[in-house]
Amino acid sequence: MDMKRVIILAGLVFLLLAAKIHGAEIDSFTPRDKIFPSGFPAINLEVNKRIQKALRNANQISSCNALILEGVLGAELLSPFYGRIEDYANTSANVAKFHVFFKDSVYRNLPPFNTMLMSIGESLFNFGNVIHQGRLLIGTDKFGHFFDEGHRFYGDLKPDGSNLDEVLTTSESTEDGVYGRAVGGIKSYADLVANYHGMHFWSEILQSKFKQDRRYLKCLNNQWVQVRQFDFGDYINAAWDEGINCSEYQSAEYENAVFYTILELPVETKRPALCPIYPEECSKLVLYYGKIASKLLGPKCLMIRPSSFSQK
């Protein structure tokens, strides 16, 4: 292999390593009709254990100090390279999940260059897993976005949250750039939703920035006390599901390859096996997110009108 090819390959591996910080690619279509239990009870339990450990450490260091609290929570929930909770979800035998290999995924017919990148990515990091939440399929990569990216963008927010639109634009730029469509070929709007709800989580547990009606902690007798259990069900909705909040792709060739592979899949409960799989969910999401919907929902979901479906 000549030096030029070595340099190019090394560059690709570096980009894939950088992208790995933001999670592996996942397939929200192929396992749609598979029956397996939800992994969320085990994940919720793990997160609450880590919060409790962080509180014990914080209380030993100081009396209800917010900066120390953020630091010890970060030690339990964050990682500069690969999300701690994402890693737990992918590796723990306690978490029920479904794994799709690249060769069996909706990405198996991509253009040659993208196939090479996906294959290298899978050999280095494995393909992502998906977890059931009702009829939704949530990628384990979303936990890295929720905790790690959510914390990053929480840090970018002004105390009054007045620059939220600017922060959401920055969040979107990560999916347009090297961590998303530019290298992996996929702009995941579900990732952006996880980033956004992660900002809310950090605001709630640290009691700052967003106006908070929900509280995780109280300072009682100069000690942090957890008064609310963490539950991903408080944050997850259909916008987290890439089979509903449809992604965008690097090129028309890339998108067509995914589209025609999805057409080959079995149809679940006689619904078209296309994206959005449950279009009626999109109309609800547009109403739910209101003026920031365009920052969090993909174009295919945004175009669904509330009047198109009966609300149940």
TORLO-680408 format. One record per residue: residue number from 1; y, x, z of N, C-alpha, C in turn; residue in three letters. Coordinates in pm, whole numbers, plus 50000, padded with zeros to 5 digits. Atoms other than C-alpha are relative to their C-alpha. Layout:
BEGIN
   num     n.v     n.u     n.w    ca.v    ca.u    ca.w     c.v     c.u     c.w   residu
   NUM       Y       X       Z       Y       X       Z       Y       X       Z      Ala
...
END
This chain:
BEGIN
   num     n.v     n.u     n.w    ca.v    ca.u    ca.w     c.v     c.u     c.w   residu
     1   49880   50085   50000   50000   50000   50000   50125   50089   50000      Met
     2   49882   49915   50008   50337   50150   49896   50099   49966   50111      Asp
     3   49906   50015   49890   50628   50192   50137   50082   49872   49991      Met
     4   49920   50121   50016   50827   49903   49991   49926   49878   50052      Lys
     5   50079   50115   49953   50545   49658   50057   49983   50005   50152      Arg
     6   50012   49986   49855   50500   49797   50408   50125   49950   50069      Val
     7   49872   50042   49941   50869   49743   50482   50015   49848   49993      Ile
     8   49989   50145   50016   50861   49389   50343   49908   49928   50098      Ile
     9   50094   50062   49909   50549   49302   50541   50045   50012   50144      Leu
    10   49951   49980   49864   50696   49452   50858   50116   49905   50030      Ala
    11   49888   50092   49982   51011   49245   50805   49954   49857   50021      Gly
    12   50054   50135   49986   50808   48927   50765   49938   49980   50139      Leu
    13   50061   50009   49867   50611   48999   51082   50108   49990   50106      Val
    14   49889   50006   49904   50939   49060   51269   50060   49860   50004      Phe
    15   49944   50134   50005   51077   48727   51150   49907   49898   50063      Leu
    16   50096   50091   49940   50758   48550   51250   49996   50016   50151      Leu
    17   49995   49977   49857   50772   48712   51592   50123   49934   50061      Leu
    18   49877   50065   49952   51131   48593   51630   49984   49850   50002      Ala
    19   50019   50144   50007   51036   48245   51518   49905   49950   50107      Ala
    20   50098   50039   49899   50750   48241   51769   50068   49960   50131      Lys
    21   49926   50035   49880   51010   48227   52048   50027   49850   50002      Ile
    22   49969   50142   50010   51081   47876   51924   49877   49915   49975      His
    23   50122   50079   50008   50718   47770   51905   49929   50007   49866      Gly
    24   50082   50000   50120   50435   47751   51653   50016   49868   49924      Ala
    25   49998   50123   50077   50416   47498   51371   49887   49910   50045      Glu
    26   50101   50098   49960   50223   47180   51442   49980   49898   49889      Ile
    27   50034   50103   50098   50057   46905   51238   49990   49866   50074      Asp
    28   49997   50131   49933   50145   46552   51352   49937   49889   49915      Ser
    29   50057   50100   50090   49956   46379   51070   49847   50001   50001      Phe
    30   50146   49991   50013   49597   46504   51041   49926   49939   50119      Thr
    31   50075   50057   49887   49488   46411   51399   50049   49863   50045      Pro
    32   49936   50124   49958   49677   46080   51404   49899   49896   50048      Arg
    33   50098   50103   49962   49360   45868   51427   49893   50054   50095      Asp
    34   50097   49944   49905   49175   46100   51666   50022   49941   50139      Lys
    35   49992   50057   49866   49096   45961   52010   49974   50110   50102      Ile
    36   50015   49903   49892   49154   46197   52301   50100   49966   50109      Phe
    37   49912   50040   49889   49313   46157   52646   50134   50072   49996      Pro
    38   49868   49939   49993   49674   46240   52725   49996   50125   50088      Ser
    39   49989   49879   49920   49750   46589   52849   50120   50001   50092      Gly
    40   49875   49999   49924   50077   46486   53011   49982   49995   50152      Phe
    41   50016   49996   49854   49945   46413   53364   49983   50142   50054      Pro
    42   50021   49862   49955   49827   46774   53395   50127   50083   49986      Ala
    43   49876   49924   50020   50153   46910   53253   50104   49960   50104      Ile
    44   49905   50045   49897   50365   46695   53485   49967   50061   50136      Asn
    45   50043   49941   49872   50160   46818   53781   50038   50147   50008      Leu
    46   49967   49857   50003   50211   47180   53677   50150   50023   50016      Glu
    47   49854   49985   49989   50588   47138   53635   50045   49974   50143      Val
    48   49961   50030   49862   50619   46977   53979   49956   50110   50097      Asn
    49   50043   49887   49918   50417   47261   54135   50098   50115   49988      Lys
    50   49908   49890   50023   50654   47511   53979   50137   49971   50061      Arg
    51   49874   50037   49937   50960   47320   54098   49990   50019   50151      Ile
    52   50019   49983   49855   50820   47315   54452   50000   50148   50039      Gln
    53   50001   49857   49971   50754   47689   54440   50141   50057   49992      Lys
    54   49862   49953   50014   51108   47750   54317   50085   49959   50120      Ala
    55   49922   50046   49885   51252   47541   54601   49966   50080   50125      Leu
    56   50037   49917   49884   51053   47734   54862   50068   50136   49993      Arg
    57   49935   49869   50015   51186   48060   54722   50150   49991   50020      Asn
    58   49855   50016   49986   51543   47932   54699   50038   49979   50146      Ala
    59   49969   50029   49860   51536   47802   55056   49982   50122   50091      Asn
    60   50017   49877   49923   51414   48140   55184   50116   50097   49979      Gln
    61   49893   49906   50034   51700   48320   55013   50135   49955   50053      Ile
    62   49866   50048   49964   51999   48096   55087   49995   49851   50028      Ser
    63   49990   50142   49967   52113   47753   55201   50067   49923   49888      Ser
    64   49948   50090   50104   52151   47519   54904   50102   50067   49908      Cys
    65   49914   49927   50093   52306   47776   54671   49957   49966   49858      Asn
    66   50033   50049   50134   52322   47635   54317   49963   50113   49904      Ala
    67   50030   49888   50089   52322   47974   54142   49861   50057   50027      Leu
    68   50134   49952   49965   52016   48092   54331   49895   49899   49956      Ile
    69   50092   50105   50044   51850   47758   54259   49971   50014   49851      Leu
    70   50020   49987   50144   51903   47802   53886   49915   50123   49968      Glu
    71   50075   49878   50024   51768   48155   53903   49851   49986   50031      Gly
    72   50142   50012   49963   51445   48069   54084   49929   49895   49915      Val
    73   50059   50096   50093   51386   47763   53867   49971   50067   49866      Leu
    74   50021   49927   50125   51429   47988   53565   49879   50090   50007      Gly
    75   50116   49912   49983   51170   48229   53703   49869   49924   49985      Ala
    76   50122   50080   50007   50918   47945   53715   49983   49926   49867      Glu
    77   50007   50089   50116   51005   47750   53400   50039   50065   49869      Leu
    78   49946   49939   50121   51163   47992   53152   49933   50133   49968      Leu
    79   50047   49869   50045   51059   48293   52948   50085   50042   49881      Ser
    80   49918   49956   50113   51263   48508   52705   49923   50006   49869      Pro
    81   50078   49983   50121   50975   48524   52457   49919   49876   49962      Phe
    82   50090   50111   50031   50733   48232   52482   49998   49907   50119      Tyr
    83   49982   50093   49890   50786   47920   52690   49883   49995   50097      Gly
    84   50105   50000   49899   50593   47918   53017   49920   49869   49999      Arg
    85   50070   50128   49999   50513   47547   53006   49929   49977   49866      Ile
    86   50067   50005   50130   50434   47565   52634   49870   50080   50005      Glu
    87   50119   49916   49989   50191   47848   52708   49895   49932   50088      Asp
    88   50094   50071   49913   50035   47651   52994   49931   49887   49924      Tyr
    89   50056   50113   50075   49988   47347   52769   49899   50047   49896      Ala
    90   50089   49950   50105   49825   47558   52497   49874   50065   50054      Asn
    91   50111   49918   49952   49593   47761   52719   49921   49937   50115      Thr
    92   50068   50055   49884   49501   47548   53021   49891   49900   49959      Ser
    93   50109   50094   50024   49166   47371   53016   50028   49864   50063      Ala
    94   49966   50127   49935   49328   47100   53231   50079   49907   49910      Asn
    95   49913   50078   50089   49549   46984   52943   49921   49954   49878      Val
    96   50068   50056   50118   49384   46751   52691   50091   50012   49880      Ala
    97   49919   49977   50119   49505   46838   52342   49909   50006   49877      Lys
    98   50077   49991   50124   49398   46851   51978   50057   50113   49917      Phe
    99   49957   49884   50079   49410   47164   51765   49960   49981   49854      His
   100   50027   50003   50144   49436   47166   51385   50019   50141   49945      Val
   101   49986   49870   50064   49369   47486   51196   50082   49987   49872      Phe
   102   49915   50002   50119   49603   47580   50912   49923   49953   49877      Phe
   103   50079   50034   50119   49325   47546   50654   49967   49851   49992      Lys
   104   50028   50143   49998   49275   47183   50761   50127   49916   50012      Asp
   105   49875   50069   49970   49642   47094   50808   50067   49946   49874      Ser
   106   49923   50052   50113   49893   46913   50589   50078   50110   49928      Val
   107   49932   49886   50063   50036   47258   50508   49907   50086   49915      Tyr
   108   50101   49913   50063   49718   47389   50344   50024   50020   49850      Arg
   109   49976   49989   50144   49848   47336   49987   50141   50050   49967      Asn
   110   49864   49950   50020   50186   47509   50026   50006   50101   49886      Leu
   111   49984   49893   50097   50330   47744   49762   49947   50133   50057      Pro
   112   50066   49876   49955   50167   48093   49779   50076   50079   50106      Pro
   113   49924   49919   49903   50450   48270   49964   50000   49933   50137      Phe
   114   50000   50073   49873   50471   47999   50232   49861   49997   50062      Asn
   115   50137   49994   49950   50092   47993   50261   49973   50133   50067      Thr
   116   50018   49867   49941   50097   48367   50326   50068   50008   50137      Met
   117   49929   49996   49872   50359   48327   50600   49928   49918   50106      Leu
   118   50071   50085   49904   50171   48041   50765   49870   50066   50046      Met
   119   50126   49934   49967   49845   48239   50751   50023   50116   50095      Ser
   120   49967   49889   49910   50006   48544   50910   50037   49945   50137      Ile
   121   49959   50061   49873   50165   48321   51174   49882   49951   50080      Gly
   122   50118   50050   49929   49832   48159   51256   49917   50115   50056      Glu
   123   50081   49888   49953   49654   48495   51283   50064   50069   50119      Ser
   124   49931   49936   49889   49920   48625   51521   50011   49910   50123      Leu
   125   49964   50087   49888   49991   48318   51733   49916   49873   50013      Phe
   126   50073   50127   50008   49748   48037   51640   50094   49888   49956      Asn
   127   49924   50119   50039   49859   47699   51507   50024   49918   50127      Phe
   128   49968   50076   49880   50020   47462   51757   49905   49885   50024      Gly
   129   50081   50115   49960   49844   47181   51945   50088   49876   50009      Asn
   130   49928   50125   49979   49939   46815   51976   49937   49927   50119      Val
   131   50041   50072   49881   49918   46590   52283   50038   49853   49984      Ile
   132   49973   50144   50009   49896   46210   52305   50099   49955   50107      His
   133   49916   50076   49908   50171   46002   52465   50004   49859   49943      Gln
   134   50015   50130   50065   50066   45646   52388   49955   50019   49857      Gly
   135   50037   49981   50140   50053   45623   52010   50075   50117   49936      Arg
   136   49926   49885   50051   50280   45925   51975   49916   50127   50007      Leu
   137   50058   49866   49994   50168   46280   51898   50113   50099   50019      Leu
   138   49892   49906   49965   50384   46546   52062   49947   50142   49991      Ile
   139   50041   49860   50013   50357   46913   51965   50030   50078   50128      Gly
   140   49978   49919   49880   50318   47164   52248   50120   50092   49986      Thr
   141   49879   49919   50021   50601   47363   52090   50123   49932   50059      Asp
   142   49883   50072   49949   50835   47091   52215   50030   50035   50146      Lys
   143   49976   49964   49860   50789   47211   52575   50084   50126   50010      Phe
   144   49912   49883   50006   50941   47546   52485   50142   49961   49965      Gly
   145   49866   50048   50037   51230   47366   52320   50066   49929   50118      His
   146   49945   50078   49890   51274   47133   52616   50051   50090   50112      Phe
   147   49960   49918   49886   51282   47394   52892   50087   50119   49958      Phe
   148   49932   49875   50033   51391   47717   52722   50126   49980   49915      Asp
   149   49882   50027   50082   51618   47600   52443   50094   49902   50069      Glu
   150   49916   50093   49924   51739   47314   52659   50087   50073   50100      Gly
   151   49921   49921   49905   51850   47567   52921   50108   50080   49930      His
   152   49901   49923   50076   52021   47781   52660   50120   49912   49963      Arg
   153   49890   50086   50046   52225   47490   52523   50069   49931   50117      Phe
   154   49934   50045   49878   52289   47352   52871   50105   50102   50042      Tyr
   155   49905   49895   49964   52455   47687   52939   50122   50003   49910      Gly
   156   49887   50002   50094   52676   47640   52631   50094   49881   50023      Asp
   157   49917   50119   49976   52804   47303   52751   50115   50031   50095      Leu
   158   49888   49992   49905   53145   47282   52913   49967   49911   50121      Lys
   159   50030   50078   49879   53145   47142   53268   50009   49849   49982      Pro
   160   49986   50144   50022   53260   46801   53143   49919   49951   49880      Asp
   161   50082   50038   50114   53022   46805   52844   50079   49963   49877      Gly
   162   49913   50044   50110   53317   46756   52608   49969   50069   49868      Ser
   163   50032   49930   50125   53181   47006   52353   49856   49973   49956      Asn
   164   50138   50033   50032   52845   46831   52315   49976   50005   49849      Leu
   165   50019   50002   50145   52894   46780   51940   49988   50142   49945      Asp
   166   50005   49860   50042   52960   47152   51894   49867   50065   50039      Glu
   167   50127   49943   49954   52653   47245   52099   49884   49947   49917      Val
   168   50105   50057   50083   52434   47006   51899   50002   50060   49860      Leu
   169   49990   49932   50130   52564   47168   51579   49937   50138   50006      Thr
   170   50061   49869   49982   52464   47509   51713   49849   49987   50010      Thr
   171   50143   50025   49988   52124   47371   51807   49940   49975   49862      Ser
   172   50050   50029   50134   52081   47236   51454   49994   50124   49913      Glu
   173   49997   49878   50082   52174   47572   51304   49876   50087   50022      Ser
   174   50122   49922   49976   51866   47728   51470   49886   49950   49914      Thr
   175   50106   50056   50083   51643   47491   51274   50027   50023   49851      Glu
   176   49967   49968   50139   51829   47567   50950   49978   50147   49970      Asp
   177   50003   49856   50018   51807   47942   51006   49863   50063   50014      Gly
   178   50121   49918   49994   51549   48210   51079   49891   49937   50085      Val
   179   50100   50060   49912   51377   48003   51350   49943   49871   49944      Tyr
   180   50048   50126   50056   51320   47707   51121   49980   50006   49851      Gly
   181   50022   50019   50143   51361   47621   50755   50009   50130   49920      Arg
   182   49978   49878   50079   51477   47966   50635   49875   50087   49992      Ala
   183   50120   49915   50000   51150   48140   50732   49874   49916   49997      Val
   184   50121   50081   49993   50882   47892   50835   49998   49889   49897      Gly
   185   49991   50102   50104   51007   47642   50576   50020   49860   50051      Gly
   186   49994   50134   49941   51042   47350   50819   50122   49988   50091      Ile
   187   49893   50035   49907   51351   47199   50981   49951   49880   50080      Lys
   188   50056   50105   49916   51214   46998   51271   50108   49931   50080      Ser
   189   49903   50077   49922   51444   46726   51397   49943   49965   50137      Tyr
   190   50062   50024   49870   51191   46660   51674   50028   50117   50095      Ala
   191   49961   49885   49918   51266   47013   51798   50141   49982   50055      Asp
   192   49862   50019   49957   51635   46925   51811   50009   49894   50110      Leu
   193   50004   50103   49896   51556   46614   52016   49953   50060   50131      Val
   194   50049   49935   49879   51357   46823   52263   50107   50090   50061      Ala
   195   49889   49919   49951   51649   47067   52289   50100   49913   50077      Asn
   196   49900   50090   49941   51884   46778   52366   49954   49945   50134      Tyr
   197   50048   50056   49874   51668   46618   52633   49979   50110   50104      His
   198   50007   49889   49907   51611   46961   52784   50134   50028   50066      Gly
   199   49866   49985   49941   51987   46989   52834   50019   49898   50112      Met
   200   49987   50104   49897   51971   46663   53026   49916   50034   50123      His
   201   50083   49961   49886   51683   46788   53241   50073   50102   50087      Phe
   202   49933   49896   49921   51876   47099   53345   50126   49945   50068      Trp
   203   49884   50063   49937   52186   46890   53411   49959   49918   50121      Ser
   204   50046   50085   49891   51986   46655   53631   49950   50082   50119      Glu
   205   50056   49924   49888   51805   46919   53834   50104   50091   50064      Ile
   206   49892   49917   49944   52121   47131   53877   50123   49917   50035      Leu
   207   49891   50093   49967   52349   46826   53913   50136   50048   49950      Gln
   208   49872   49958   50058   52620   46939   53675   50007   49961   49853      Ser
   209   49965   50018   50141   52783   46885   53335   49988   49854   49955      Lys
   210   50010   50141   50036   52646   46552   53205   50020   49913   50124      Phe
   211   49992   50095   49890   52730   46252   53420   49859   49960   50041      Lys
   212   50137   50018   49956   52419   46214   53631   49979   49875   50086      Gln
   213   50042   50113   49918   52265   45891   53756   49865   50029   50065      Asp
   214   50133   49965   49947   51926   46054   53820   50008   50136   50070      Arg
   215   49992   49879   49919   51877   46322   54083   49858   50045   50036      Arg
   216   50129   49942   49960   51581   46553   54144   50003   50053   50143      Tyr
   217   49993   49925   49874   51707   46734   54453   50114   49949   50088      Leu
   218   49893   50020   49903   51911   46684   54768   50001   50118   50096      Lys
   219   49989   49896   49898   52040   46933   55020   49998   49931   50136      Cys
   220   50015   50060   49868   51914   46820   55361   49975   50110   50102      Leu
   221   50011   49896   49896   51964   47037   55671   50000   50140   49939      Asn
   222   49983   49870   50067   52069   47325   55444   49875   50047   49925      Asn
   223   50120   49968   50077   51743   47309   55249   49991   49906   49879      Gln
   224   50024   50085   50116   51669   47187   54896   49873   49919   50021      Trp
   225   50114   50090   49988   51436   46887   54899   49986   49923   49868      Val
   226   50026   50074   50122   51275   46730   54591   49984   49852   50033      Gln
   227   50003   50143   49971   51340   46355   54593   49953   49918   49880      Val
   228   50049   50068   50120   51216   46271   54244   49900   50092   49931      Arg
   229   50103   49922   50068   50899   46385   54071   50033   50013   49851      Gln
   230   49981   49981   50144   50924   46534   53724   49893   49924   49924      Phe
   231   50092   50073   50086   50767   46318   53454   50054   50005   49858      Asp
   232   49954   49992   50138   50792   46390   53082   50024   49861   49941      Phe
   233   49978   50136   50047   50774   46014   53033   50143   49953   50013      Gly
   234   49858   50035   49985   51138   45999   53146   50083   50048   49881      Asp
   235   49923   49938   50107   51241   46196   52838   49942   49973   49861      Tyr
   236   50064   50007   50131   50988   46151   52559   50012   49861   49940      Ile
   237   50002   50123   50078   51031   45887   52293   49951   50035   49860      Asn
   238   50055   49980   50134   50934   45847   51928   50070   50111   49922      Ala
   239   49927   49895   50071   51198   46099   51819   49937   50137   50020      Ala
   240   50070   49874   49976   50978   46378   51963   49883   50018   49904      Trp
   241   50119   50001   50085   50701   46290   51713   50041   50033   49856      Asp
   242   49963   49958   50134   50728   46476   51381   49942   49907   49893      Glu
   243   50050   50100   50094   50528   46197   51219   50090   49879   49990      Gly
   244   49903   50110   50001   50815   45959   51295   50140   50053   49971      Ile
   245   49872   49934   50024   51126   46178   51317   49975   50111   49900      Asn
   246   50052   49914   50108   51049   46338   50982   50080   50129   49984      Cys
   247   49939   49869   50023   51118   46706   50920   50050   50010   49857      Ser
   248   49959   49962   50135   51293   46853   50617   49939   50135   49967      Glu
   249   50073   49881   50042   51149   47136   50412   50087   50093   49915      Tyr
   250   49926   49892   50063   51261   47456   50245   50033   49972   49854      Gln
   251   49983   50024   50144   51222   47333   49887   49928   49872   49962      Ser
   252   50068   50119   50051   51112   47037   49677   49852   50029   49981      Ala
   253   50140   49962   50019   50791   47226   49597   49923   49995   50132      Glu
   254   50059   50002   49865   50719   47270   49967   49977   49856   50046      Tyr
   255   50009   50139   49955   50791   46904   50044   49893   49923   49923      Glu
   256   50100   50070   50081   50576   46778   49755   49859   50041   50040      Asn
   257   50132   49953   49958   50285   46994   49870   49955   49929   50128      Ala
   258   50032   50070   49876   50302   46837   50217   49978   49851   49972      Val
   259   50006   50143   50031   50360   46486   50077   49864   49962   49940      Phe
   260   50124   50036   50068   50056   46486   49849   49877   50031   50086      Tyr
   261   50111   49974   49907   49834   46637   50119   49990   49887   50101      Thr
   262   50001   50114   49908   49936   46359   50359   49937   49878   49933      Ile
   263   50057   50114   50071   49840   46106   50091   49848   50002   50000      Leu
   264   50146   49987   50000   49484   46238   50108   49939   49962   50135      Glu
   265   50052   50027   49866   49454   46157   50480   49957   49855   50015      Leu
   266   50036   50140   49972   49284   45844   50617   50122   49922   50048      Pro
   267   49890   50085   49959   49518   45551   50678   49968   49939   50136      Val
   268   50020   50054   49866   49558   45449   51042   50047   49855   50006      Glu
   269   49972   50144   49985   49545   45072   51105   50076   49943   49880      Thr
   270   49948   50049   50127   49632   45011   50739   50148   50032   49978      Lys
   271   49862   49958   50024   49973   45180   50770   50000   50112   49896      Arg
   272   49991   49886   50093   50084   45413   50489   50006   50130   50080      Pro
   273   50006   49874   49926   50000   45765   50604   50112   50093   49955      Ala
   274   49884   49923   50040   50351   45886   50524   50098   50005   50117      Leu
   275   49900   49987   49894   50657   45975   50725   50125   49921   49963      Cys
   276   50046   50024   49864   50787   45788   50915   49879   49906   50006      Pro
   277   50123   50078   49987   50445   45656   51015   50029   49863   50061      Ile
   278   49959   50127   49938   50602   45389   51237   50150   49982   49977      Tyr
   279   49857   50009   50032   50933   45313   51064   50080   49912   50094      Pro
   280   49927   50088   49908   51020   45039   51312   50054   50078   50120      Glu
   281   49950   49917   49891   51060   45313   51574   50134   50063   49966      Glu
   282   49876   49935   50042   51338   45472   51371   50121   49910   50023      Cys
   283   49887   50092   49980   51556   45162   51384   50041   49997   50147      Ser
   284   49970   49999   49857   51529   45169   51765   50069   50131   50039      Lys
   285   49943   49869   49966   51610   45542   51777   50144   50013   49955      Leu
   286   49862   49996   50049   51924   45502   51566   50092   49929   50099      Val
   287   49920   50073   49901   52052   45246   51816   50007   50077   50132      Leu
   288   50006   49930   49871   51943   45453   52117   50094   50121   50003      Tyr
   289   49919   49878   50000   52119   45775   52013   50143   49978   49954      Tyr
   290   49863   50035   50034   52425   45606   51871   50072   50104   49917      Gly
   291   49914   49911   50078   52699   45842   51755   49943   50139   49980      Lys
   292   50060   49868   50020   52483   46154   51795   49868   49992   49924      Ile
   293   50126   50017   50072   52190   46010   51597   49989   50094   49881      Ala
   294   50003   49915   50120   52286   46212   51288   49972   50146   50034      Ser
   295   50028   49863   49958   52248   46532   51491   49855   50019   50044      Lys
   296   50133   49992   49940   51898   46448   51614   49890   49937   49915      Leu
   297   50100   50070   50080   51724   46227   51360   50007   50044   49855      Leu
   298   50006   49960   50140   51607   46326   51014   50049   49889   49908      Gly
   299   49946   50099   50095   51750   46153   50704   49906   49882   49975      Pro
   300   50094   50109   50027   51430   45950   50647   49999   49898   50114      Lys
   301   49997   50091   49885   51456   45805   50997   50136   49929   50007      Cys
   302   49866   50058   49994   51832   45748   50978   50018   49885   49902      Leu
   303   49978   50101   50104   51802   45537   50664   49932   49866   50032      Met
   304   50066   50125   49963   51582   45275   50838   50099   49910   50072      Ile
   305   49905   50094   49942   51794   44972   50918   49933   49911   50105      Arg
   306   50058   50084   49896   51736   44772   51240   49951   49864   49950      Pro
   307   50036   50133   50048   51718   44448   51044   49873   50001   49917      Ser
   308   50117   49991   50086   51422   44579   50842   49872   49963   50072      Ser
   309   50122   50024   49924   51174   44523   51125   50030   49909   50118      Phe
   310   49985   50082   49880   51124   44271   51400   49986   50088   50121      Ser
   311   50005   49920   49879   51189   44416   51742   49900   49939   50099      Gln
   312   50102   50049   49908   50896   44391   51984   50018   50066   50134      Lys
END
